[in-house]
Amino acid sequence: MTHCETALGALIASCAVMIASGASADPLAQRGFEITGVVPVVCNATFDGNAAQSDRIVDLGQVQEFCNSAAGYRVIADYNAGNDPGTLIVSGQEVALSSSGETTIGQQAGPAILSQQIAYRPGSTPLTILRITLQANAI
């Protein structure tokens, strides 16, 4: 057996192994792809006001809440501070306002789109400024 015959035999044997291993495997089963994306957290409160008063309670209107935070969010009332600013009534639930000028008036455990009715019962130092904001919880 000559050197060329030995080299040719080894080449044929190695090609046969490569063909056999390639033919038995499904090329699509070994391939794949992954799609990932990042969605920004958006939290927004929109106020639809219609102030109407009856029996010392001022109906302020509705707050539309939208927040896509997976960890949820807090609804915060920001207002002019006073010793006794009064009480907000959020969809029937009374929340006493603190004298600090900021009070959490609601909380959600996950993303939500909600509409909340807001009313106000003035205290001895009535509000002249009221802002409702949403703050996403940290993940």
C-alpha positions in Angstrom: 0.0 0.0 0.0 1.5 3.3 -1.1 1.4 6.6 0.9 -1.2 8.0 -1.5 -3.5 5.0 -1.0 -3.3 5.4 2.8 -4.0 9.2 2.7 -6.9 8.7 0.3 -8.4 6.0 2.6 -8.1 8.3 5.6 -9.7 11.2 3.7 -12.6 9.0 2.5 -13.1 7.7 6.1 -13.2 11.2 7.6 -15.6 12.4 4.9 -17.9 9.4 5.6 -17.9 10.3 9.3 -18.8 13.9 8.6 -21.6 13.0 6.2 -23.0 10.4 8.6 -23.1 12.8 11.5 -24.5 15.7 9.4 -27.2 13.5 7.8 -28.6 12.2 11.1 -29.0 15.7 12.8 -31.9 18.0 11.9 -30.2 21.4 11.0 -33.3 23.4 12.1 -33.4 21.7 15.6 -29.9 23.0 16.3 -30.8 26.6 15.3 -32.9 29.2 17.1 -33.3 32.8 17.8 -34.4 34.9 20.8 -36.2 38.3 20.7 -35.9 40.5 23.7 -37.1 44.0 24.3 -37.2 46.7 26.9 -40.5 48.5 27.6 -40.2 51.8 29.4 -42.3 52.2 32.6 -45.0 54.8 32.0 -47.2 56.1 34.8 -49.7 58.9 34.1 -52.6 60.5 36.0 -55.1 62.6 34.1 -57.7 64.7 36.0 -61.2 65.4 34.6 -62.5 68.1 36.9 -66.0 69.2 37.5 -66.1 70.8 41.0 -69.5 70.7 42.5 -70.2 71.2 46.3 -72.8 69.7 48.5 -72.9 69.2 52.3 -69.3 70.4 52.9 -68.0 67.9 50.3 -66.6 69.1 47.1 -66.9 66.7 44.2 -63.7 67.2 42.2 -64.3 64.8 39.4 -62.3 61.8 38.2 -58.7 60.8 38.0 -57.7 58.5 35.1 -54.8 56.3 36.1 -52.5 54.4 33.7 -49.3 52.7 34.9 -47.6 49.7 33.3 -45.1 49.0 36.1 -45.0 45.3 36.9 -44.2 46.2 40.5 -47.3 48.4 40.9 -47.5 52.1 41.8 -48.6 54.6 44.4 -51.1 57.4 43.9 -49.9 60.6 45.6 -51.7 63.8 46.4 -49.5 66.8 46.5 -51.1 70.0 47.9 -50.4 73.2 49.8 -49.6 72.3 53.4 -51.6 73.4 56.4 -52.4 72.3 59.9 -55.7 70.6 59.0 -56.0 70.4 55.2 -59.0 68.0 55.3 -59.9 64.7 53.7 -59.9 63.3 50.2 -62.5 60.7 49.3 -61.2 58.4 46.7 -63.8 56.1 45.2 -65.7 56.1 48.5 -62.6 55.6 50.7 -61.7 58.5 53.0 -58.0 59.4 53.3 -57.0 62.1 55.8 -54.5 64.5 54.3 -51.3 65.1 56.4 -50.0 68.6 57.2 -46.7 67.7 55.2 -48.3 68.6 51.8 -48.0 65.0 50.5 -50.2 61.9 51.1 -50.4 58.5 49.5 -54.1 58.2 48.6 -53.9 54.8 46.8 -51.8 51.9 45.8 -51.8 49.2 43.2 -49.8 45.9 43.3 -49.3 45.7 39.5 -50.0 47.5 36.3 -53.5 49.0 36.0 -55.8 51.3 34.1 -58.3 52.8 36.5 -60.8 55.6 36.9 -61.1 57.0 40.5 -63.8 59.4 41.7 -62.3 62.1 43.8 -64.1 64.3 46.4 -62.7 66.7 49.1 -64.0 67.5 52.6 -62.1 70.7 53.6 -60.5 71.0 57.0 -59.7 74.3 58.9 -57.0 75.1 56.3 -58.6 74.3 52.9 -56.6 73.3 49.9 -55.9 75.8 47.1 -53.6 73.5 45.1 -54.0 69.8 44.5 -51.9 67.6 42.2 -52.4 63.9 41.7 -49.3 61.9 40.5 -48.4 58.2 40.1 -45.1 56.9 41.3 -43.9 53.4 40.1 -42.8 51.1 42.8 -39.2 49.9 42.6 -38.7 46.3 41.3 
